[in-house]
Amino acid sequence: MSTTYHPKRHLNGNRPKSFATAAISAAALASATLALAGAATAAPAGPAAVDQTVSQLQAEGYQVIVNKVGTDPLSQCAISAVRPGQTYSRTDSGAPGAQDDLITTVIEKTVYVELAC
């Protein structure tokens, strides 16, 4: 008795699983890309007071972490950089009204504000 390998039969048996994995991976990648793009555009243009910048970022939903280099008070510090941090999200189909669609929900997003004092 000999066994013959049938590539088409093997590939078709894994198609639903492969499609679901590809769809979830694509959703996660799109979520990460949007999150990084959002943090990059969240930085205010031009010189601004530190407290105004932090307030604006917090109003946009970011958890703001301030890194200060120097000993001057915050009122004399200049913002040297605003960098995106970790974004936490979840992708599921259990969201109300989602039916069979996958929905990605951003749970928390972080941004780093670097100060030179």
N, C-alpha and C positions, 0 to 999 in steps of 0.2 A: 504494500500500500504506500503510495507516495503522496506527499502533500505539496500543493502548489501555492505559492504566494500570489495573492491578488491585490495589487496596490490600490485599485479603485475601491474595492470593498473595505480595505483598511482605512483609507482616507475618509470615505463617506461615514463611517461609524463614529468619527471624532468631530465631525463638522459642527454640530450644535455647541459642543463644549469649546471648540476653538473660536467660534464666532462670539460667544459670550465673553471669553477671555479678551479677545481683541476689542470688543465694545467697551468693556470696563477699563482696559488700558488706555484707550483713546480718550475716554471721559476724564480719567485721572490726569493725563497729559494736558488736555485742554484746560482743566481746572488750574493746574500749576502754572501754565502759561499766562492765563488771565490774572491770576493772583500776583505774579511778578510784574506784569504790565501795570496793574493797578497801583502797586507800591511805587513804581518808578514815576508815575504821573501824579502821585499824591504829594510830592515835594513841591512846596511853594516856590514860585519864581522870584528871583531878586532877594536882596537882604531883608530879613524879617526878624522881629524879636523872637527869642527862644520860646517864651510862653505863648505867643500867638501861633507859632508853628506847631507846638505840641498840642495846643487846644484844637487847631484845625484838623490835625491827624486823628486825634481822639474822636472828634465829631464825625469823621469819616469811618469810624469803626475799628481803628488800629489800636493795638496795645503798643504804647510808645516806650522804648527803652533809651534813656539818654546816657551817653558816654562823654564825660568831660575830661579834657586834658588841660591842666593849669589850675591856679588857685584863685583867680579873680571871681567875683560874684557873677551869677547868671546874667545880670543886666549888662555886663561888659563882655560877654562871650559872643562869638560869631559861629554860626552853623557852618561846619566844614563839609559835611556830607549827610545825606539821608539815604539809608540803605534798606532794602527789603529784608525781612526776617522770615521765619517759618510761618507757613500758612497751614492750618489744619482744616481739613474738609472731610466729608463723608459722601459716598455715592451709594444710593440704594433705590429700590423701587417701592418702598413702603411709605413714601410721602403721600399725604392726602391729596387726592386728585391726580396722582401720577399715573394711575392705571398700570400699564406694563412698561412705561418709560422709566429710564434711569434718571434720577435727579441728583445733582451734586449740590450740597449745601456747605458753604464756608462757615466753620464754627468759630474760628479765631484767626486773626492775622496780626503779625508783629512787624514793626518797623523800628530801625535803629537811627537815632539822631546823634551825630558826632559833633561835639563842640570844641572849639579852640579858644582858650581863655588867657 
